[in-house]
Amino acid sequence: ISCTAGASSHNFDTIKKNNYNSWGGAVCVRGYNAKVQRCDFYDNYANCYGGAVYSGWSGSSIENCSFYANRCQDGYGNDVYLDADSGIDVKNCMFLSGGKYSAGKAAKSWTGNSVGMEKYNPFSGGNGTKDDPYTITNAGQWKLFALNVINGETYAGKYIDLTADISIAYVPVGKYGDKKAFKGIFNGNNHTVHYLDCSESYDRGLFSYCIDATVKNVRVTGSVRGTITIAGICAVSNNCIFENCINDADVTSINDSWVGGISAPSTNCNYIHCTNNGTIHGGKDIVGGIAGNVYGNTLFTDCRNNGAIYAPGDNAGGMIGEATDFVTLKRCVNNARVDAGRTAGGMIGCLRKGADIRSCINTENGEMHAGTYAAGMIAYVDK
């Protein structure tokens, strides 16, 4: 994209996976007073200057943008490169992966920040207590909240409320690969988060990693697409409570395993009144409407799957793809088709150490299709 004199390059939403062998992997500013505004730049690449944006003209500006995982081969600004004499404004920008803000010349003004710098106050109010929770009212505040967790702020024991419907892209809370987890109590107050993440990376979901956390009363729409450990609500969860969480997003692993509507791999978690309505599509094995794989002492109560489940390999289930340890299911319902290359079950694809299943139903819509084992409750028991 080229911005000429006086032009505005704005409302592009998400700009991703552009490759350019010269200046500015996604945007090259080529005129005075040109503006790049309200954009999310993800996974762009340039050979020379500015993996996402190059600006070489005084009077231009880059405003209210976020940058994540952009790259410049020569190292001159993985995210942004400025090449003008103190005439460029960089305002209210976020660099979410520690990407370099690199300036050949000084910026006229600078109000952007990058990972590793100070924590932000992303909230519109509250003090984080049960009686006065922190509040998030817009997508910008959500991004700052996510950035703080990536930076190492766990919010352990803190209460966080969402007070409006929001739309976000490519900014999960936490980062499992770096062991950056959310440990607080998040209440969506029955609001909807429209979440778009087609990064084709790993550990993707509205939350990437939760430990000792509660996530409740939230609906996720949109699309989540990645490689391994992909979910609508939380990619990886340990010792968590998920209550009244609804996933309407389509969740896809393009080439690997551990995929779920609510969570992917899950250890010692409690799922209460959770529902999946999205299509859950695994790239290989272990795909579930609520959880991909469960470990430890895991409980599902009054959960429901209404979305089609696909696993080209082993172990797909309406509730759980694979239960490695003992699991309890009470009053759960599968109401959708489950397809797998080898094992497909209405409740569980593969059970390894026993289960307590009470008052659960696989409806007439819950057709099981598999190459080897298929059943309305448990397709395969491996003890």
ABEGO torsion letter per residue (X at the ends): XBBBBGBBBBGAEBBBGBBBABBGAABBBABBGBBBBGBBBBGBBBAABGAABBBABBGBBBBGBBBBGBBBAAGBGAABBBBBBGABBBBGBBBAAGBBBBBABBBABBABBBBGBBBBBABABEAGBAABBBBBABAAAAAAAAAAAAAGBAGBGBBBBBABBBBBBGBBBEBAAAGBBBABBBBAGGBBBBBBBAAGBBGBEABABBBGBBBBGBBBBEBBBBBBGBBAABABBBGBBBBGBBBABBBBBAABBGBBAABBBBBGBBBBGBBBABBBBBABBGBBAABABBBEBBBBBGBBBABBBBBABBGBBAABABBABBBBBBGBBBABBBBBAABBBAABABBAAEBBBBGBBBBAABBBBBAABBBAABABBBX
